[in-house]
Amino acid sequence: MKNILVPTDFSDQAEKALKVAAQLARKFDGEIFLLHMLELPLQLIDPVQGSSHNLPEAIFFMKLAHQRFSNLMKQPYLKGLKVHETVEFHRAFDGIMEIGREKKCDLIVMGSHGVSGFQEMFIGSNTEKVVRHSEIPVLVIKNEIPDFEIDNFIFATDANPEHKHTLKKAIKFANTIGAKLHLLFVNTPNNFMTSEEASERMAKFIDESDPGNYEVHIYNDISVEKGILHFAEKMHAGLIGISTHGRKGLAHFFNGSISEDLVNHSNRPVVTFKI
């Protein structure tokens, strides 16, 4: 994790993500690219749509962003780290993707404004778009994490053979952070398998991979979503990993069937890997 991208809107949630990114950068001798996208009205930045009298307003927003960066850089948790300031006039999602590729980032760390768990966390936000489409792993932080040391990392999977490349990404991530990998298959009434069938499916999924320090778990629950959350609670997992499906986003695992009461108690960070 040499290059870590942290998009920020200077909110409390974005700063929580930055604090985790700072811990990772310090641990792996990495650099942080702190990115703020100024999504200004088109007439402020397009000379065809706007006029010269709008330029001072655009400059004001740019100066304000630089001032906020300066204030952030005074925070003790960033002391001694290489933090690159980037302010762009761009649509946020497009800019995040572009900067991530340009700086060859290994990880994107984003805060979530959701207050009731996964369902709100990824809906109707730039975070959701990034999670859906990013080829770079995305770590989503919801709460303050003073010590981001992960002992148990759960990677939930449907064990589809076509998704083996996401398993390799999860293995690499687990090895990098020094966590034990728990490969989880949730068995549900709607798609029931016997324990033997589920174990065989997982064995084929893992075949030809080298997960290192890992365990395989078959967990029964009324839905995949609840199974992941319940198992994570049971294991006191520090991190949940899942795969995303582009346009389908998190619907493969996390959809409207999740009750807010349940996910409201899930304070764990989530890392996503695109299929």
C-alpha positions as protocol buffer text, in pm:
chain_id: "A"
residue {
  index: 1
  type: MET
  ca { x: 0 y: 0 z: 0 }
}
residue {
  index: 2
  type: LYS
  ca { x: 243 y: 259 z: -123 }
}
residue {
  index: 3
  type: ASN
  ca { x: -10 y: 499 z: -273 }
}
residue {
  index: 4
  type: ILE
  ca { x: -337 y: 560 z: -89 }
}
residue {
  index: 5
  type: LEU
  ca { x: -610 y: 782 z: -229 }
}
residue {
  index: 6
  type: VAL
  ca { x: -839 y: 958 z: 17 }
}
residue {
  index: 7
  type: PRO
  ca { x: -1123 y: 1163 z: -133 }
}
residue {
  index: 8
  type: THR
  ca { x: -1243 y: 1425 z: 114 }
}
residue {
  index: 9
  type: ASP
  ca { x: -1525 y: 1674 z: 151 }
}
residue {
  index: 10
  type: PHE
  ca { x: -1370 y: 1786 z: 482 }
}
residue {
  index: 11
  type: SER
  ca { x: -1653 y: 1624 z: 676 }
}
residue {
  index: 12
  type: ASP
  ca { x: -1609 y: 1433 z: 1002 }
}
residue {
  index: 13
  type: GLN
  ca { x: -1667 y: 1105 z: 817 }
}
residue {
  index: 14
  type: ALA
  ca { x: -1400 y: 1187 z: 561 }
}
residue {
  index: 15
  type: GLU
  ca { x: -1155 y: 1266 z: 839 }
}
residue {
  index: 16
  type: LYS
  ca { x: -1221 y: 927 z: 1001 }
}
residue {
  index: 17
  type: ALA
  ca { x: -1119 y: 770 z: 671 }
}
residue {
  index: 18
  type: LEU
  ca { x: -809 y: 989 z: 654 }
}
residue {
  index: 19
  type: LYS
  ca { x: -704 y: 880 z: 1002 }
}
residue {
  index: 20
  type: VAL
  ca { x: -716 y: 514 z: 896 }
}
residue {
  index: 21
  type: ALA
  ca { x: -528 y: 596 z: 575 }
}
residue {
  index: 22
  type: ALA
  ca { x: -263 y: 769 z: 786 }
}
residue {
  index: 23
  type: GLN
  ca { x: -218 y: 457 z: 997 }
}
residue {
  index: 24
  type: LEU
  ca { x: -177 y: 243 z: 685 }
}
residue {
  index: 25
  type: ALA
  ca { x: 64 y: 491 z: 524 }
}
residue {
  index: 26
  type: ARG
  ca { x: 275 y: 499 z: 840 }
}
residue {
  index: 27
  type: LYS
  ca { x: 278 y: 121 z: 867 }
}
residue {
  index: 28
  type: PHE
  ca { x: 369 y: 56 z: 503 }
}
residue {
  index: 29
  type: ASP
  ca { x: 580 y: 366 z: 440 }
}
residue {
  index: 30
  type: GLY
  ca { x: 323 y: 486 z: 191 }
}
residue {
  index: 31
  type: GLU
  ca { x: 203 y: 818 z: 58 }
}
residue {
  index: 32
  type: ILE
  ca { x: -143 y: 973 z: 79 }
}
residue {
  index: 33
  type: PHE
  ca { x: -310 y: 1155 z: -208 }
}
residue {
  index: 34
  type: LEU
  ca { x: -573 y: 1372 z: -42 }
}
residue {
  index: 35
  type: LEU
  ca { x: -825 y: 1468 z: -305 }
}
residue {
  index: 36
  type: HIS
  ca { x: -1101 y: 1724 z: -294 }
}
residue {
  index: 37
  type: MET
  ca { x: -1324 y: 1760 z: -595 }
}
residue {
  index: 38
  type: LEU
  ca { x: -1482 y: 2102 z: -641 }
}
residue {
  index: 39
  type: GLU
  ca { x: -1814 y: 2024 z: -805 }
}
residue {
  index: 40
  type: LEU
  ca { x: -1891 y: 2381 z: -904 }
}
residue {
  index: 41
  type: PRO
  ca { x: -2182 y: 2491 z: -1122 }
}
residue {
  index: 42
  type: LEU
  ca { x: -2089 y: 2468 z: -1489 }
}
residue {
  index: 43
  type: GLN
  ca { x: -2117 y: 2843 z: -1544 }
}
residue {
  index: 44
  type: LEU
  ca { x: -1837 y: 2902 z: -1292 }
}
residue {
  index: 45
  type: ILE
  ca { x: -1579 y: 2695 z: -1472 }
}
residue {
  index: 46
  type: ASP
  ca { x: -1688 y: 2681 z: -1837 }
}
residue {
  index: 47
  type: PRO
  ca { x: -1611 y: 3001 z: -2031 }
}
residue {
  index: 48
  type: VAL
  ca { x: -1872 y: 2909 z: -2292 }
}
residue {
  index: 49
  type: GLN
  ca { x: -2150 y: 2865 z: -2036 }
}
residue {
  index: 50
  type: GLY
  ca { x: -2034 y: 3136 z: -1798 }
}
residue {
  index: 51
  type: SER
  ca { x: -1868 y: 3478 z: -1805 }
}
residue {
  index: 52
  type: SER
  ca { x: -1557 y: 3644 z: -1669 }
}
residue {
  index: 53
  type: HIS
  ca { x: -1732 y: 3784 z: -1362 }
}
residue {
  index: 54
  type: ASN
  ca { x: -1777 y: 3426 z: -1234 }
}
residue {
  index: 55
  type: LEU
  ca { x: -1402 y: 3364 z: -1215 }
}
residue {
  index: 56
  type: PRO
  ca { x: -1351 y: 3528 z: -870 }
}
residue {
  index: 57
  type: GLU
  ca { x: -1615 y: 3296 z: -722 }
}
residue {
  index: 58
  type: ALA
  ca { x: -1436 y: 2990 z: -860 }
}
residue {
  index: 59
  type: ILE
  ca { x: -1104 y: 3119 z: -722 }
}
residue {
  index: 60
  type: PHE
  ca { x: -1271 y: 3172 z: -382 }
}
residue {
  index: 61
  type: PHE
  ca { x: -1378 y: 2806 z: -365 }
}
residue {
  index: 62
  type: MET
  ca { x: -1029 y: 2693 z: -464 }
}
residue {
  index: 63
  type: LYS
  ca { x: -867 y: 2908 z: -196 }
}
residue {
  index: 64
  type: LEU
  ca { x: -1113 y: 2780 z: 62 }
}
residue {
  index: 65
  type: ALA
  ca { x: -1022 y: 2420 z: -24 }
}
residue {
  index: 66
  type: HIS
  ca { x: -649 y: 2498 z: 10 }
}
residue {
  index: 67
  type: GLN
  ca { x: -714 y: 2658 z: 349 }
}
residue {
  index: 68
  type: ARG
  ca { x: -896 y: 2348 z: 469 }
}
residue {
  index: 69
  type: PHE
  ca { x: -606 y: 2134 z: 348 }
}
residue {
  index: 70
  type: SER
  ca { x: -364 y: 2351 z: 542 }
}
residue {
  index: 71
  type: ASN
  ca { x: -569 y: 2306 z: 857 }
}
residue {
  index: 72
  type: LEU
  ca { x: -581 y: 1929 z: 807 }
}
residue {
  index: 73
  type: MET
  ca { x: -205 y: 1908 z: 760 }
}
residue {
  index: 74
  type: LYS
  ca { x: -158 y: 2052 z: 1110 }
}
residue {
  index: 75
  type: GLN
  ca { x: -325 y: 1746 z: 1262 }
}
residue {
  index: 76
  type: PRO
  ca { x: -80 y: 1535 z: 1464 }
}
residue {
  index: 77
  type: TYR
  ca { x: -187 y: 1207 z: 1302 }
}
residue {
  index: 78
  type: LEU
  ca { x: -42 y: 1330 z: 970 }
}
residue {
  index: 79
  type: LYS
  ca { x: 292 y: 1441 z: 1113 }
}
residue {
  index: 80
  type: GLY
  ca { x: 588 y: 1302 z: 919 }
}
residue {
  index: 81
  type: LEU
  ca { x: 374 y: 1152 z: 642 }
}
residue {
  index: 82
  type: LYS
  ca { x: 392 y: 1236 z: 272 }
}
residue {
  index: 83
  type: VAL
  ca { x: 53 y: 1387 z: 192 }
}
residue {
  index: 84
  type: HIS
  ca { x: -9 y: 1527 z: -153 }
}
residue {
  index: 85
  type: GLU
  ca { x: -275 y: 1794 z: -185 }
}
residue {
  index: 86
  type: THR
  ca { x: -496 y: 1768 z: -490 }
}
residue {
  index: 87
  type: VAL
  ca { x: -787 y: 2000 z: -564 }
}
residue {
  index: 88
  type: GLU
  ca { x: -967 y: 1949 z: -893 }
}
residue {
  index: 89
  type: PHE
  ca { x: -1259 y: 2112 z: -1071 }
}
residue {
  index: 90
  type: HIS
  ca { x: -1426 y: 1790 z: -1171 }
}
residue {
  index: 91
  type: ARG
  ca { x: -1727 y: 1571 z: -1117 }
}
residue {
  index: 92
  type: ALA
  ca { x: -1638 y: 1385 z: -800 }
}
residue {
  index: 93
  type: PHE
  ca { x: -1677 y: 1026 z: -917 }
}
residue {
  index: 94
  type: ASP
  ca { x: -1493 y: 1080 z: -1246 }
}
residue {
  index: 95
  type: GLY
  ca { x: -1215 y: 1266 z: -1068 }
}
residue {
  index: 96
  type: ILE
  ca { x: -1164 y: 996 z: -806 }
}
residue {
  index: 97
  type: MET
  ca { x: -1134 y: 729 z: -1074 }
}
residue {
  index: 98
  type: GLU
  ca { x: -899 y: 942 z: -1284 }
}
residue {
  index: 99
  type: ILE
  ca { x: -666 y: 1038 z: -998 }
}
residue {
  index: 100
  type: GLY
  ca { x: -664 y: 679 z: -870 }
}
residue {
  index: 101
  type: ARG
  ca { x: -534 y: 557 z: -1205 }
}
residue {
  index: 102
  type: GLU
  ca { x: -298 y: 850 z: -1260 }
}
residue {
  index: 103
  type: LYS
  ca { x: -128 y: 810 z: -921 }
}
residue {
  index: 104
  type: LYS
  ca { x: -128 y: 430 z: -945 }
}
residue {
  index: 105
  type: CYS
  ca { x: -301 y: 399 z: -611 }
}
residue {
  index: 106
  type: ASP
  ca { x: -320 y: 61 z: -436 }
}
residue {
  index: 107
  type: LEU
  ca { x: -617 y: 150 z: -218 }
}
residue {
  index: 108
  type: ILE
  ca { x: -896 y: 406 z: -194 }
}
residue {
  index: 109
  type: VAL
  ca { x: -1010 y: 491 z: 158 }
}
residue {
  index: 110
  type: MET
  ca { x: -1346 y: 665 z: 187 }
}
residue {
  index: 111
  type: GLY
  ca { x: -1570 y: 777 z: 468 }
}
residue {
  index: 112
  type: SER
  ca { x: -1939 y: 699 z: 478 }
}
residue {
  index: 113
  type: HIS
  ca { x: -2217 y: 936 z: 567 }
}
residue {
  index: 114
  type: GLY
  ca { x: -2457 y: 648 z: 630 }
}
residue {
  index: 115
  type: VAL
  ca { x: -2594 y: 636 z: 981 }
}
residue {
  index: 116
  type: SER
  ca { x: -2773 y: 306 z: 965 }
}
residue {
  index: 117
  type: GLY
  ca { x: -2528 y: 65 z: 814 }
}
residue {
  index: 118
  type: PHE
  ca { x: -2466 y: -85 z: 475 }
}
residue {
  index: 119
  type: GLN
  ca { x: -2797 y: 3 z: 316 }
}
residue {
  index: 120
  type: GLU
  ca { x: -2759 y: 380 z: 358 }
}
residue {
  index: 121
  type: MET
  ca { x: -2383 y: 370 z: 346 }
}
residue {
  index: 122
  type: PHE
  ca { x: -2365 y: 292 z: -23 }
}
residue {
  index: 123
  type: ILE
  ca { x: -2684 y: 441 z: -158 }
}
residue {
  index: 124
  type: GLY
  ca { x: -2704 y: 772 z: -343 }
}
residue {
  index: 125
  type: SER
  ca { x: -2347 y: 884 z: -287 }
}
residue {
  index: 126
  type: ASN
  ca { x: -2011 y: 910 z: -457 }
}
residue {
  index: 127
  type: THR
  ca { x: -1896 y: 634 z: -223 }
}
residue {
  index: 128
  type: GLU
  ca { x: -2152 y: 402 z: -377 }
}
residue {
  index: 129
  type: LYS
  ca { x: -2036 y: 484 z: -730 }
}
residue {
  index: 130
  type: VAL
  ca { x: -1671 y: 433 z: -643 }
}
residue {
  index: 131
  type: VAL
  ca { x: -1744 y: 103 z: -468 }
}
residue {
  index: 132
  type: ARG
  ca { x: -1937 y: -21 z: -770 }
}
residue {
  index: 133
  type: HIS
  ca { x: -1689 y: 68 z: -1041 }
}
residue {
  index: 134
  type: SER
  ca { x: -1340 y: 101 z: -894 }
}
residue {
  index: 135
  type: GLU
  ca { x: -1082 y: -148 z: -1014 }
}
residue {
  index: 136
  type: ILE
  ca { x: -882 y: -44 z: -708 }
}
residue {
  index: 137
  type: PRO
  ca { x: -989 y: -197 z: -373 }
}
residue {
  index: 138
  type: VAL
  ca { x: -1205 y: 45 z: -174 }
}
residue {
  index: 139
  type: LEU
  ca { x: -1194 y: 57 z: 206 }
}
residue {
  index: 140
  type: VAL
  ca { x: -1504 y: 221 z: 352 }
}
residue {
  index: 141
  type: ILE
  ca { x: -1479 y: 361 z: 704 }
}
residue {
  index: 142
  type: LYS
  ca { x: -1788 y: 440 z: 904 }
}
residue {
  index: 143
  type: ASN
  ca { x: -1660 y: 505 z: 1257 }
}
residue {
  index: 144
  type: GLU
  ca { x: -1354 y: 628 z: 1440 }
}
residue {
  index: 145
  type: ILE
  ca { x: -1085 y: 356 z: 1448 }
}
residue {
  index: 146
  type: PRO
  ca { x: -795 y: 457 z: 1674 }
}
residue {
  index: 147
  type: ASP
  ca { x: -602 y: 138 z: 1602 }
}
residue {
  index: 148
  type: PHE
  ca { x: -657 y: -21 z: 1261 }
}
residue {
  index: 149
  type: GLU
  ca { x: -498 y: -357 z: 1341 }
}
residue {
  index: 150
  type: ILE
  ca { x: -701 y: -640 z: 1190 }
}
residue {
  index: 151
  type: ASP
  ca { x: -671 y: -990 z: 1336 }
}
residue {
  index: 152
  type: ASN
  ca { x: -970 y: -1147 z: 1162 }
}
residue {
  index: 153
  type: PHE
  ca { x: -1069 y: -1053 z: 807 }
}
residue {
  index: 154
  type: ILE
  ca { x: -1391 y: -1207 z: 673 }
}
residue {
  index: 155
  type: PHE
  ca { x: -1423 y: -1243 z: 298 }
}
residue {
  index: 156
  type: ALA
  ca { x: -1779 y: -1337 z: 207 }
}
residue {
  index: 157
  type: THR
  ca { x: -1818 y: -1519 z: -123 }
}
residue {
  index: 158
  type: ASP
  ca { x: -2070 y: -1717 z: -325 }
}
residue {
  index: 159
  type: ALA
  ca { x: -1776 y: -1934 z: -441 }
}
residue {
  index: 160
  type: ASN
  ca { x: -1852 y: -1872 z: -807 }
}
residue {
  index: 161
  type: PRO
  ca { x: -1554 y: -2012 z: -1006 }
}
residue {
  index: 162
  type: GLU
  ca { x: -1568 y: -1707 z: -1235 }
}
residue {
  index: 163
  type: HIS
  ca { x: -1487 y: -1484 z: -937 }
}
residue {
  index: 164
  type: LYS
  ca { x: -1160 y: -1650 z: -834 }
}
residue {
  index: 165
  type: HIS
  ca { x: -967 y: -1335 z: -918 }
}
residue {
  index: 166
  type: THR
  ca { x: -1145 y: -1155 z: -634 }
}
residue {
  index: 167
  type: LEU
  ca { x: -1029 y: -1428 z: -398 }
}
residue {
  index: 168
  type: LYS
  ca { x: -671 y: -1356 z: -502 }
}
residue {
  index: 169
  type: LYS
  ca { x: -727 y: -987 z: -425 }
}
residue {
  index: 170
  type: ALA
  ca { x: -868 y: -1073 z: -84 }
}
residue {
  index: 171
  type: ILE
  ca { x: -575 y: -1306 z: -8 }
}
residue {
  index: 172
  type: LYS
  ca { x: -327 y: -1037 z: -107 }
}
residue {
  index: 173
  type: PHE
  ca { x: -505 y: -782 z: 111 }
}
residue {
  index: 174
  type: ALA
  ca { x: -515 y: -1018 z: 410 }
}
residue {
  index: 175
  type: ASN
  ca { x: -145 y: -1098 z: 374 }
}
residue {
  index: 176
  type: THR
  ca { x: -57 y: -731 z: 344 }
}
residue {
  index: 177
  type: ILE
  ca { x: -233 y: -630 z: 665 }
}
residue {
  index: 178
  type: GLY
  ca { x: -126 y: -948 z: 846 }
}
residue {
  index: 179
  type: ALA
  ca { x: -478 y: -1073 z: 915 }
}
residue {
  index: 180
  type: LYS
  ca { x: -619 y: -1423 z: 933 }
}
residue {
  index: 181
  type: LEU
  ca { x: -853 y: -1479 z: 639 }
}
residue {
  index: 182
  type: HIS
  ca { x: -1196 y: -1628 z: 707 }
}
residue {
  index: 183
  type: LEU
  ca { x: -1361 y: -1741 z: 384 }
}
residue {
  index: 184
  type: LEU
  ca { x: -1735 y: -1735 z: 443 }
}
residue {
  index: 185
  type: PHE
  ca { x: -2013 y: -1904 z: 252 }
}
residue {
  index: 186
  type: VAL
  ca { x: -2362 y: -1824 z: 381 }
}
residue {
  index: 187
  type: ASN
  ca { x: -2619 y: -2096 z: 328 }
}
residue {
  index: 188
  type: THR
  ca { x: -2977 y: -1973 z: 306 }
}
residue {
  index: 189
  type: PRO
  ca { x: -3321 y: -2142 z: 282 }
}
residue {
  index: 190
  type: ASN
  ca { x: -3379 y: -2000 z: -66 }
}
residue {
  index: 191
  type: ASN
  ca { x: -3053 y: -2146 z: -200 }
}
residue {
  index: 192
  type: PHE
  ca { x: -3000 y: -2433 z: 37 }
}
residue {
  index: 193
  type: MET
  ca { x: -2705 y: -2668 z: 7 }
}
residue {
  index: 194
  type: THR
  ca { x: -2604 y: -2950 z: 234 }
}
residue {
  index: 195
  type: SER
  ca { x: -2289 y: -2886 z: 436 }
}
residue {
  index: 196
  type: GLU
  ca { x: -2111 y: -3139 z: 216 }
}
residue {
  index: 197
  type: GLU
  ca { x: -2216 y: -2961 z: -105 }
}
residue {
  index: 198
  type: ALA
  ca { x: -2119 y: -2621 z: 30 }
}
residue {
  index: 199
  type: SER
  ca { x: -1782 y: -2748 z: 151 }
}
residue {
  index: 200
  type: GLU
  ca { x: -1711 y: -2906 z: -188 }
}
residue {
  index: 201
  type: ARG
  ca { x: -1803 y: -2582 z: -363 }
}
residue {
  index: 202
  type: MET
  ca { x: -1567 y: -2383 z: -142 }
}
residue {
  index: 203
  type: ALA
  ca { x: -1287 y: -2637 z: -190 }
}
residue {
  index: 204
  type: LYS
  ca { x: -1313 y: -2598 z: -568 }
}
residue {
  index: 205
  type: PHE
  ca { x: -1319 y: -2220 z: -531 }
}
residue {
  index: 206
  type: ILE
  ca { x: -999 y: -2219 z: -326 }
}
residue {
  index: 207
  type: ASP
  ca { x: -826 y: -2478 z: -545 }
}
residue {
  index: 208
  type: GLU
  ca { x: -502 y: -2350 z: -702 }
}
residue {
  index: 209
  type: SER
  ca { x: -494 y: -2056 z: -461 }
}
residue {
  index: 210
  type: ASP
  ca { x: -267 y: -2017 z: -161 }
}
residue {
  index: 211
  type: PRO
  ca { x: -474 y: -1844 z: 108 }
}
residue {
  index: 212
  type: GLY
  ca { x: -200 y: -1879 z: 371 }
}
residue {
  index: 213
  type: ASN
  ca { x: -343 y: -1836 z: 721 }
}
residue {
  index: 214
  type: TYR
  ca { x: -711 y: -1905 z: 664 }
}
residue {
  index: 215
  type: GLU
  ca { x: -1025 y: -2094 z: 763 }
}
residue {
  index: 216
  type: VAL
  ca { x: -1335 y: -2185 z: 566 }
}
residue {
  index: 217
  type: HIS
  ca { x: -1677 y: -2136 z: 721 }
}
residue {
  index: 218
  type: ILE
  ca { x: -2023 y: -2251 z: 616 }
}
residue {
  index: 219
  type: TYR
  ca { x: -2279 y: -2044 z: 802 }
}
residue {
  index: 220
  type: ASN
  ca { x: -2656 y: -2088 z: 794 }
}
residue {
  index: 221
  type: ASP
  ca { x: -2887 y: -1790 z: 815 }
}
residue {
  index: 222
  type: ILE
  ca { x: -3212 y: -1659 z: 672 }
}
residue {
  index: 223
  type: SER
  ca { x: -3029 y: -1434 z: 423 }
}
residue {
  index: 224
  type: VAL
  ca { x: -2677 y: -1381 z: 298 }
}
residue {
  index: 225
  type: GLU
  ca { x: -2674 y: -1026 z: 433 }
}
residue {
  index: 226
  type: LYS
  ca { x: -2772 y: -1126 z: 784 }
}
residue {
  index: 227
  type: GLY
  ca { x: -2541 y: -1425 z: 776 }
}
residue {
  index: 228
  type: ILE
  ca { x: -2238 y: -1206 z: 701 }
}
residue {
  index: 229
  type: LEU
  ca { x: -2325 y: -958 z: 973 }
}
residue {
  index: 230
  type: HIS
  ca { x: -2408 y: -1223 z: 1232 }
}
residue {
  index: 231
  type: PHE
  ca { x: -2092 y: -1420 z: 1156 }
}
residue {
  index: 232
  type: ALA
  ca { x: -1879 y: -1105 z: 1174 }
}
residue {
  index: 233
  type: GLU
  ca { x: -2027 y: -1031 z: 1514 }
}
residue {
  index: 234
  type: LYS
  ca { x: -1960 y: -1386 z: 1630 }
}
residue {
  index: 235
  type: MET
  ca { x: -1597 y: -1374 z: 1514 }
}
residue {
  index: 236
  type: HIS
  ca { x: -1536 y: -1019 z: 1645 }
}
residue {
  index: 237
  type: ALA
  ca { x: -1403 y: -951 z: 1295 }
}
residue {
  index: 238
  type: GLY
  ca { x: -1222 y: -625 z: 1237 }
}
residue {
  index: 239
  type: LEU
  ca { x: -1299 y: -613 z: 865 }
}
residue {
  index: 240
  type: ILE
  ca { x: -1551 y: -751 z: 616 }
}
residue {
  index: 241
  type: GLY
  ca { x: -1457 y: -804 z: 252 }
}
residue {
  index: 242
  type: ILE
  ca { x: -1703 y: -849 z: -35 }
}
residue {
  index: 243
  type: SER
  ca { x: -1707 y: -843 z: -412 }
}
residue {
  index: 244
  type: THR
  ca { x: -1902 y: -592 z: -619 }
}
residue {
  index: 245
  type: HIS
  ca { x: -2067 y: -630 z: -957 }
}
residue {
  index: 246
  type: GLY
  ca { x: -2027 y: -301 z: -1137 }
}
residue {
  index: 247
  type: ARG
  ca { x: -2375 y: -172 z: -1214 }
}
residue {
  index: 248
  type: LYS
  ca { x: -2529 y: -416 z: -970 }
}
residue {
  index: 249
  type: GLY
  ca { x: -2310 y: -272 z: -699 }
}
residue {
  index: 250
  type: LEU
  ca { x: -2362 y: -440 z: -366 }
}
residue {
  index: 251
  type: ALA
  ca { x: -2699 y: -584 z: -457 }
}
residue {
  index: 252
  type: HIS
  ca { x: -2547 y: -931 z: -482 }
}
residue {
  index: 253
  type: PHE
  ca { x: -2501 y: -936 z: -106 }
}
residue {
  index: 254
  type: PHE
  ca { x: -2647 y: -619 z: 40 }
}
residue {
  index: 255
  type: ASN
  ca { x: -2991 y: -522 z: -79 }
}
residue {
  index: 256
  type: GLY
  ca { x: -3319 y: -390 z: 50 }
}
residue {
  index: 257
  type: SER
  ca { x: -3381 y: -701 z: 256 }
}
residue {
  index: 258
  type: ILE
  ca { x: -3138 y: -580 z: 519 }
}
residue {
  index: 259
  type: SER
  ca { x: -3321 y: -435 z: 813 }
}
residue {
  index: 260
  type: GLU
  ca { x: -3192 y: -105 z: 943 }
}
residue {
  index: 261
  type: ASP
  ca { x: -3219 y: -233 z: 1298 }
}
residue {
  index: 262
  type: LEU
  ca { x: -2971 y: -508 z: 1216 }
}
residue {
  index: 263
  type: VAL
  ca { x: -2710 y: -318 z: 1018 }
}
residue {
  index: 264
  type: ASN
  ca { x: -2724 y: -21 z: 1252 }
}
residue {
  index: 265
  type: HIS
  ca { x: -2519 y: -234 z: 1492 }
}
residue {
  index: 266
  type: SER
  ca { x: -2250 y: -311 z: 1236 }
}
residue {
  index: 267
  type: ASN
  ca { x: -1968 y: -71 z: 1299 }
}
residue {
  index: 268
  type: ARG
  ca { x: -1707 y: -262 z: 1103 }
}
residue {
  index: 269
  type: PRO
  ca { x: -1517 y: -129 z: 805 }
}
residue {
  index: 270
  type: VAL
  ca { x: -1577 y: -292 z: 466 }
}
residue {
  index: 271
  type: VAL
  ca { x: -1330 y: -346 z: 183 }
}
residue {
  index: 272
  type: THR
  ca { x: -1462 y: -418 z: -166 }
}
residue {
  index: 273
  type: PHE
  ca { x: -1306 y: -587 z: -466 }
}
residue {
  index: 274
  type: LYS
  ca { x: -1456 y: -554 z: -811 }
}
residue {
  index: 275
  type: ILE
  ca { x: -1551 y: -871 z: -996 }
}
